[in-house]
């Protein structure tokens, strides 16, 4: 497994995406969040084809934080079923990956529920 991962999360608005990003950054669960507004999303929801304009959030983190990160996204997100997808990062700039590791070293990890 790769030491680092990138995650995709969509949010219904830029203010909500910024608030979610701030929380995740303050908790050091991610080192960086890119916000891409104006994403046209089409999807099935509760038997209906839906269309929405959303903000795509691109999160960079340690792979070891994925479970805690996913849990916090579910807790903080306004959607009942938020998108949370991740992929392992391949090789990258050593300086960037060192920075990513340093910025997530003090992550506040929640204990799993149950």
C-alpha positions in Angstrom: 0.0 0.0 0.0 1.2 3.5 -0.8 2.1 5.7 2.1 -0.1 8.5 0.7 -3.5 8.8 -0.9 -5.7 11.3 -2.7 -9.4 11.5 -1.9 -12.4 12.9 -3.8 -15.3 14.4 -1.9 -18.1 16.6 -3.4 -19.9 19.3 -1.5 -23.1 21.2 -2.3 -21.6 24.7 -2.2 -18.3 26.5 -1.9 -18.9 27.8 1.7 -19.8 24.3 2.8 -16.7 22.9 1.1 -14.5 25.5 2.7 -15.9 24.8 6.1 -15.3 21.1 5.7 -11.8 21.7 4.4 -11.0 23.9 7.3 -12.1 21.3 9.8 -10.1 18.5 8.2 -7.0 20.8 7.9 -7.3 21.9 11.5 -7.5 18.3 12.6 -4.4 17.6 10.5 -6.2 14.7 8.7 -5.2 16.3 5.4 -2.3 18.4 4.4 -4.0 20.1 1.4 -7.5 20.5 -0.1 -8.1 21.8 -3.6 -11.6 23.1 -4.2 -12.9 22.9 -7.7 -16.3 24.8 -7.9 -18.8 24.5 -10.8 -18.6 20.7 -11.2 -21.7 19.4 -13.0 -22.8 16.2 -11.3 -25.3 13.7 -12.6 -26.3 10.7 -10.5 -29.0 8.3 -9.4 -30.5 9.1 -6.0 -33.5 7.4 -4.4 -34.7 6.1 -7.8 -34.4 9.5 -9.6 -31.8 10.8 -12.0 -30.5 14.0 -10.4 -28.4 16.9 -11.7 -26.5 19.3 -9.4 -23.7 21.8 -9.4 -21.2 20.8 -6.7 -17.7 21.6 -5.5 -15.2 18.9 -6.0 -12.7 18.6 -3.1 -9.4 16.9 -3.7 -7.8 15.9 -0.4 -4.2 14.8 0.1 -3.4 12.6 3.1 -1.5 9.7 4.6 -3.1 6.3 3.7 -3.0 5.4 7.4 -5.5 8.3 8.1 -8.1 7.2 5.5 -10.4 5.5 8.0 -10.4 8.5 10.4 -10.7 10.9 7.5 -13.7 9.0 6.0 -15.3 9.0 9.5 -14.9 12.7 9.9 -16.2 13.4 6.4 -19.3 11.4 7.2 -19.8 13.2 10.6 -19.3 16.8 9.2 -20.8 16.5 5.7 -24.3 17.8 5.0 -25.2 14.9 2.7 -26.6 11.7 4.2 -24.3 9.7 1.9 -21.3 11.8 1.0 -18.9 10.8 -1.7 -15.6 9.6 -0.3 -13.3 7.8 -2.7 -9.6 7.4 -2.4 -6.6 6.2 -4.6 -3.1 5.5 -3.5 -0.5 8.0 -4.7 2.3 6.8 -6.8 5.8 8.3 -6.9 5.9 12.1 -6.5 8.2 15.0 -5.7 10.1 13.9 -2.6 9.9 17.4 -1.2 6.1 17.5 -1.6 5.7 14.1 0.0 7.9 15.1 2.9 5.8 18.2 3.4 2.6 16.1 3.2 4.0 13.7 5.8 5.0 16.5 8.1 1.7 18.3 7.9 -0.3 15.2 8.8 2.1 13.9 11.5 0.0 15.4 14.3 -3.4 14.2 13.1 -6.2 14.1 15.6 -7.5 10.6 15.1 -11.0 9.7 16.4 -11.6 6.4 17.9 -13.9 4.1 15.8 -17.5 4.1 17.0 -18.8 0.9 18.5 
